[in-house]
Amino acid sequence: MSNNPHKFAVFDIDGTIFRSGLYREVVYELLALELAPAELRDAFAHHEAKWKERQSPEAFSEYEEAMAVAFGKALPQIKCADFDEAVQSVFTRTGSHVYAYTRDLVAQLKQEGYTLIAISGSQEELVKLFAEKYGFDIWVGQHYDRTEDGSRFTGKLTFTHNGKDKLLRKIVEEHRLDFAGSVGVGDSRGDIGMLSIVEKPIAFNPERALFEHAKEAGWSIVVERKNMVYKLQRSDVFVLT
């Protein structure tokens, strides 16, 4: 890859670089510190149990959706100062819990002069800290409106876990970047649109929907497990039925 300042690489964060979900970690931290209403946990606990028991292929997506809906409803009851405390605590404790493959790819592309972009469905406060730590130039995260005095959340949310292709096109236009030679890395179905418009898409530890799409499209598929990284070619991949 040549050193070209107009080239870019775009990454999802949760499950792609970070080995968990920044969004989920903040919710759990608020609950652990008793800074969020107790009924928040009750609203997604059933779905969490179904996922941990692997009751269906869609259990994880349903669990994440249930948590997101419940947290959105609870947000006006949470003080901004408490939220910011939880964000900082999560970052301090888990900011280095990343996958080796994507961590090293980020560093390599940074060294080669790529503009690094992070587009995440997690909270922008935590995305900012994470992106700065790993040298990203541009980042986008979910925005929670705050009251004028900054003490409470209004309950208005700007979601960024879907429509990542539109967000990326806007960033590319605003920063005069070039899709030629562009790299994209993601792990879920929400990343398919974003990966579809870059020149070099990589499905990393993909969930089934992304895996199937990547297989049909001939994209690179990379899996990191324990201390091994597997780069799968189309002829090598299979799904247990």
C-alpha positions in Angstrom: 0.0 0.0 0.0 1.4 3.4 -1.0 1.7 6.3 1.3 -1.2 8.5 0.1 -2.8 11.0 2.4 -6.1 10.8 0.6 -6.6 7.1 1.2 -8.7 6.0 4.2 -9.5 3.0 6.3 -12.8 2.8 8.2 -13.4 0.5 11.2 -16.3 -0.5 13.3 -15.2 -0.7 17.0 -17.4 -3.1 19.0 -16.5 -6.7 18.2 -14.1 -5.5 15.5 -11.3 -3.7 17.5 -12.7 -3.8 21.0 -13.3 -7.4 22.2 -16.7 -6.6 23.7 -19.2 -3.8 23.2 -18.4 -0.3 24.5 -22.2 0.4 24.6 -22.9 -2.6 26.7 -20.0 -2.0 29.1 -21.3 1.5 29.9 -24.8 0.1 30.7 -23.3 -2.6 32.9 -21.1 -0.1 34.7 -24.0 2.2 35.4 -26.0 -0.7 36.9 -23.0 -1.9 38.9 -22.5 1.6 40.4 -26.2 1.8 41.0 -26.4 5.0 38.9 -29.2 3.7 36.6 -32.7 2.6 37.6 -32.7 -1.1 38.6 -35.6 -1.9 36.2 -33.2 -1.2 33.3 -31.6 -4.6 33.9 -34.9 -6.3 34.1 -35.9 -5.0 30.7 -33.2 -7.0 28.9 -32.2 -9.8 31.4 -34.5 -12.4 29.6 -32.9 -11.7 26.3 -29.4 -11.8 27.8 -30.1 -15.2 29.3 -31.4 -16.5 25.9 -28.2 -15.3 24.2 -25.9 -16.9 26.9 -27.7 -20.1 26.4 -27.5 -19.7 22.6 -31.2 -20.4 22.2 -31.4 -19.1 18.7 -29.2 -17.6 15.9 -30.8 -14.2 16.5 -30.5 -14.3 20.3 -27.5 -11.8 20.4 -29.2 -9.3 18.1 -32.4 -9.5 20.1 -30.4 -9.0 23.4 -28.6 -5.9 22.0 -31.8 -4.4 20.7 -33.6 -5.0 24.0 -30.8 -3.3 25.9 -30.7 -0.3 23.5 -34.4 0.2 23.8 -34.4 -0.1 27.6 -31.4 2.2 27.9 -32.9 4.9 25.7 -36.0 4.9 27.9 -33.9 5.1 31.1 -31.5 7.8 29.9 -33.5 10.8 31.2 -33.3 9.3 34.7 -29.5 9.2 34.6 -27.4 12.2 35.5 -24.9 13.3 32.9 -22.1 13.4 35.6 -22.9 9.8 36.5 -22.8 8.7 32.9 -19.5 10.4 32.3 -18.1 8.7 35.4 -19.2 5.3 34.0 -17.7 6.1 30.6 -14.3 7.0 32.1 -14.3 3.9 34.3 -15.0 1.6 31.4 -12.3 3.2 29.3 -9.7 3.0 32.1 -10.5 -0.6 32.8 -11.1 -2.0 29.3 -9.5 0.4 26.8 -6.7 -2.0 26.0 -9.0 -5.1 25.6 -8.6 -5.3 21.8 -8.1 -7.8 19.1 -4.4 -8.2 18.0 -5.3 -8.4 14.2 -7.3 -5.1 14.0 -5.1 -3.3 16.6 -2.0 -4.1 14.4 -3.8 -3.3 11.2 -4.8 0.1 12.5 -1.2 0.8 13.5 0.1 -0.3 10.1 -2.4 1.8 8.1 -1.7 4.8 10.3 2.0 4.4 9.6 1.3 4.2 5.9 -0.5 7.5 5.9 -4.1 6.4 5.7 -6.8 8.6 7.3 -8.3 6.4 10.0 -12.1 6.6 10.5 -14.1 4.9 13.3 -17.9 4.6 12.9 -19.5 3.1 15.9 -23.0 2.6 17.4 -21.7 3.1 20.9 -21.8 6.4 22.8 -19.7 9.1 21.3 -18.1 10.0 24.7 -16.5 6.6 24.8 -15.9 6.3 21.1 -13.9 9.6 21.3 -11.6 8.3 24.1 -11.1 4.9 22.3 -10.5 6.6 18.9 -7.9 9.0 20.3 -6.1 6.2 22.1 -5.6 4.3 18.9 -4.8 7.2 16.6 -8.0 7.6 14.6 -8.4 10.9 12.8 -12.2 10.9 12.5 -14.8 9.2 14.6 -18.6 9.0 14.8 -20.6 7.6 17.7 -24.1 7.7 19.1 -25.1 11.1 20.3 -27.2 11.8 23.4 -28.7 15.3 23.7 -28.1 17.0 27.0 -30.0 19.8 28.6 -28.7 23.3 28.3 -27.0 23.2 31.8 -25.5 19.8 30.9 -26.9 18.0 34.0 -29.4 15.7 32.4 -30.2 13.9 29.1 -33.2 15.1 27.1 -33.9 11.5 25.8 -33.2 12.5 22.2 -30.8 10.1 20.5 -28.9 10.2 17.2 -28.3 6.6 16.2 -25.2 5.5 14.3 -25.3 1.7 14.3 -27.3 1.7 11.0 -26.8 3.7 7.8 -23.0 3.6 8.2 -22.6 3.8 4.4 -24.3 7.2 4.4 -22.2 8.4 7.3 -19.0 7.2 5.5 -20.0 8.9 2.2 -20.6 12.2 4.1 -17.2 11.9 5.8 -15.4 11.1 2.5 -17.0 14.1 0.8 -16.3 16.6 3.7 -12.7 15.5 4.1 -12.0 15.1 0.4 -10.9 11.5 0.8 -10.6 8.9 -2.0 -12.4 5.6 -2.2 -9.6 4.3 -4.4 -7.5 1.9 -2.2 -9.9 2.3 0.7 -10.1 -0.3 3.4 -13.1 -1.2 5.6 -13.3 -3.6 8.6 -16.5 -4.7 10.4 -18.1 -7.7 12.2 -21.9 -7.4 11.9 -24.8 -7.0 9.5 -24.8 -3.3 10.3 -21.4 -3.0 8.7 -22.4 -4.5 5.3 -23.4 -1.2 3.7 -20.2 0.4 4.9 -18.0 -2.5 3.6 -19.9 -2.6 0.3 -18.6 0.8 -0.7 -14.9 0.5 0.1 -12.4 -1.1 -2.3 -10.9 -3.6 0.2 -13.6 -4.9 2.6 -12.7 -7.2 5.5 -15.3 -9.2 7.4 -13.6 -9.8 10.8 -15.1 -12.4 13.2 -18.3 -11.9 11.2 -21.8 -12.8 12.5 -23.7 -15.1 10.2 -25.4 -12.4 8.1 -22.1 -10.7 7.3 -20.3 -14.0 6.8 -22.8 -15.1 4.2 -22.7 -11.8 2.4 -18.9 -11.7 2.5 -18.7 -15.2 1.2 -21.0 -14.5 -1.8 -19.2 -11.2 -2.5 -15.8 -12.7 -2.3 -14.6 -10.4 0.5 -11.7 -11.2 2.8 -12.9 -13.1 5.9 -10.6 -13.0 9.0 -11.2 -14.8 12.3 -9.1 -14.3 15.4 -9.5 -17.0 18.1 -7.2 -17.3 21.2 -3.7 -16.7 19.8 -4.5 -17.5 16.2 -5.6 -15.4 13.2 -7.3 -17.3 10.4 -7.6 -15.7 6.9 -10.3 -17.7 5.1 -10.6 -18.0 1.4 -14.0 -18.8 -0.2 -13.1 -22.4 -0.8 -12.1 -22.9 2.8 -15.2 -21.6 4.6 -18.2 -23.5 5.8 -21.1 -23.1 8.2 -22.4 -25.9 10.5 -26.1 -26.6 9.9 
